[in-house]
Amino acid sequence: MEIRGSIALVTGANRGIGQAFTRALIDHGAAKVYAAARDPASVDDADVTPLRLDVTKPEEVAAAADAAGDATIVINNAGVGGFSTGLLTGSLDDARQAMEINYFGTWQVSRAFAPVLARNGGGALVNMLSAASWASRPEYPGYAASKAAQWSLTGSLREGLRAQGTLVVGVHVGFVETDLSSFTDAPKISAVDVAEQTLEAVANDRVEVLADERARQVKQALSQPLER
């Protein structure tokens, strides 16, 4: 798909990977970029169009689909960690929030924008996933479960939207240099790198991005026998 001249919407666009996506789209010649965030005032890039969107609120999702009815690329980037929910201790509230935003939020936005993309020629739908989609993590089981669910949803969307010509891309990565991963000193790649690799995949009609070595290792390990 051609990025130049496209019209894109990015959720969670006011910082981190979302902000990197909006800048990359502009730099690659997108004609218009809707930067969606719960608080549009937090979007400070003059080159983009701020848009109010809380992905957990159906009325805001519907309003965004109306406002961005010309979109040809939709990037589901909004997400939370839910890291305070431990495996055996702590409230489940953060895990429920992770599922609500990462999984149901992505589903809700995708439902709303699928007919928009169809009307505009098919376009592309990009879901920001994680290496944790494929790795059970006792340190943050709620986040990992939400990303596993989001990965499953991505496959369903790929199959379900194929007939309308929509490219569905899943982006997997380990730790990225953002606030979300500030709790760890593990190796990280930049948000700019993630955005560039993703747009390259969209431009070349590739359905999956393994953005770093961690994502590649975790996927390869799926074929290995389980350990006791």
C-alpha positions in Angstrom: 0.0 0.0 0.0 1.2 3.5 -0.8 1.9 5.6 2.3 2.3 8.9 0.4 -1.1 10.6 0.0 -2.8 8.2 2.5 -5.0 9.4 5.3 -4.2 7.8 8.6 -5.6 7.5 12.1 -3.4 6.5 15.1 -4.9 5.8 18.5 -2.9 6.6 21.6 -1.1 9.1 19.5 0.0 11.7 22.1 3.2 10.0 23.2 5.5 7.0 22.8 5.0 4.7 19.9 1.8 6.5 18.9 3.6 9.8 18.5 6.4 8.0 16.6 3.7 6.6 14.2 2.2 10.0 13.5 5.6 11.6 12.8 6.6 8.7 10.6 3.4 8.9 8.6 3.9 12.6 8.0 7.5 12.1 7.1 6.5 9.4 4.6 4.1 11.8 2.9 0.7 11.0 4.4 -1.8 13.7 3.3 -3.5 13.8 6.7 -2.9 12.1 10.1 -5.6 12.0 12.8 -3.8 11.8 16.2 -6.4 10.2 18.5 -6.1 10.5 22.2 -8.3 10.7 25.3 -7.3 14.3 25.7 -6.7 15.9 22.3 -5.1 18.9 24.0 -2.2 16.6 24.8 -1.3 16.3 21.1 1.2 19.0 20.4 2.3 18.3 16.8 1.0 21.1 14.5 1.3 18.8 11.5 -1.5 16.4 12.7 -5.2 16.7 13.4 -6.0 16.0 17.1 -9.1 13.8 17.7 -10.8 12.9 20.9 -10.9 9.1 21.4 -11.1 6.9 24.4 -11.2 3.4 22.9 -13.3 2.1 25.7 -16.2 4.5 25.0 -18.5 3.3 22.2 -19.8 6.8 21.6 -16.3 8.3 21.1 -15.3 5.4 18.8 -18.4 6.0 16.7 -17.7 9.8 16.6 -14.1 9.2 15.6 -15.2 6.9 12.7 -17.5 9.7 11.5 -14.9 12.4 11.9 -12.2 10.3 10.2 -14.4 8.9 7.5 -11.7 9.5 4.9 -9.1 7.2 6.6 -7.2 4.7 4.6 -4.8 3.5 7.3 -5.9 2.8 11.0 -3.2 2.1 13.6 -4.5 0.5 16.8 -1.8 1.6 19.2 -3.6 2.7 22.4 -2.7 0.4 25.3 -1.9 0.0 28.9 0.3 -2.3 30.9 -1.8 -3.5 33.8 1.5 -4.4 35.5 0.3 -4.1 39.1 -1.8 -7.2 38.9 0.4 -10.1 40.0 -0.1 -13.7 39.2 -1.1 -14.7 42.8 -1.5 -11.4 44.6 -3.1 -8.0 44.1 -6.3 -6.7 42.7 -7.4 -7.9 39.2 -8.5 -4.4 38.3 -5.4 -3.5 36.3 -5.6 -6.8 34.4 -9.3 -6.1 33.6 -8.3 -2.6 32.4 -5.6 -4.1 30.1 -8.1 -6.4 28.6 -10.6 -3.6 28.2 -8.2 -1.3 26.4 -5.7 -3.6 24.6 -8.2 -6.2 23.4 -11.8 -4.8 23.5 -10.6 -1.3 22.6 -8.8 -2.6 19.5 -11.8 -4.7 18.6 -14.2 -1.8 19.0 -12.1 0.6 16.8 -11.6 -2.1 14.2 -15.3 -2.8 14.0 -16.1 0.9 13.6 -13.4 1.6 10.9 -13.7 -1.6 8.9 -16.5 -0.1 6.8 -14.6 3.2 6.5 -11.6 1.3 5.1 -13.9 -0.7 2.8 -15.4 2.5 1.4 -12.0 4.0 0.8 -10.6 1.0 -1.2 -9.5 -1.4 1.5 -6.5 0.3 3.1 -4.6 -1.1 6.0 -5.4 -1.9 9.7 -2.3 -2.1 12.0 -2.4 -3.6 15.5 0.4 -2.8 17.9 1.0 -6.2 19.6 3.9 -7.4 21.7 6.4 -10.3 22.1 4.2 -10.9 25.2 1.5 -12.0 22.8 3.3 -15.3 22.6 5.0 -15.5 26.0 3.3 -16.3 29.3 4.6 -13.8 31.9 4.1 -14.5 35.6 5.4 -11.0 36.3 2.6 -9.3 34.3 0.0 -12.0 33.4 -2.8 -9.5 32.7 -0.8 -7.6 30.1 0.4 -10.8 28.4 -3.1 -12.2 28.3 -4.5 -9.0 26.8 -1.9 -9.1 24.1 -2.4 -12.8 23.4 -6.1 -12.0 22.9 -5.3 -9.0 20.7 -3.1 -11.3 18.6 -5.9 -13.8 18.1 -8.2 -10.9 17.2 -5.7 -9.7 14.6 -5.8 -13.0 12.9 -9.6 -13.0 12.9 -9.6 -9.5 11.4 -7.1 -10.5 8.7 -9.4 -13.3 7.6 -12.6 -11.4 8.0 -11.4 -8.3 6.1 -9.6 -10.0 3.3 -12.6 -9.9 1.0 -12.8 -6.1 1.3 -9.1 -5.7 0.4 -7.9 -4.6 3.8 -4.3 -5.4 4.8 -4.1 -6.4 8.5 -0.7 -6.1 10.0 0.4 -7.3 13.5 3.4 -5.7 15.0 5.4 -7.6 17.7 8.2 -6.2 19.7 9.9 -6.7 23.1 10.7 -3.6 25.1 10.5 -0.2 23.5 12.0 3.1 24.9 8.7 4.4 26.3 7.1 5.1 29.7 5.4 1.7 29.5 8.7 -0.1 29.8 10.4 2.3 32.2 10.2 -0.4 34.9 12.9 -2.5 33.3 16.5 -2.0 32.2 16.2 -4.8 29.6 17.5 -4.0 26.1 15.0 -1.7 24.2 14.6 -0.4 20.7 13.3 3.1 19.9 9.7 3.9 19.1 11.0 5.5 15.9 12.4 2.2 14.8 9.1 0.4 15.5 7.2 3.0 13.4 9.6 2.8 10.5 9.6 -1.0 10.3 5.8 -0.9 10.5 5.4 1.5 7.6 7.8 -0.4 5.6 5.7 -3.5 6.1 2.5 -1.6 5.1 4.2 -0.3 2.0 5.2 -3.8 1.0 1.9 -5.5 1.9 3.5 -7.6 4.7 1.2 -8.9 7.4 3.6 -9.2 10.3 6.4 -7.2 11.8 9.0 -8.8 14.2 10.6 -5.5 15.2 13.4 -6.8 17.4 15.4 -9.9 18.4 13.2 -10.6 21.4 10.1 -10.8 19.2 11.9 -13.1 16.7 13.2 -15.4 19.5 9.8 -15.7 21.2 8.1 -16.6 17.9 10.7 -19.2 17.0 10.3 -20.7 20.5 6.7 -21.5 19.8 7.7 -24.5 17.8 9.7 -26.0 20.7 8.4 -28.6 23.2 7.0 -27.2 26.4 9.2 -27.5 29.5 8.0 -28.8 32.8 
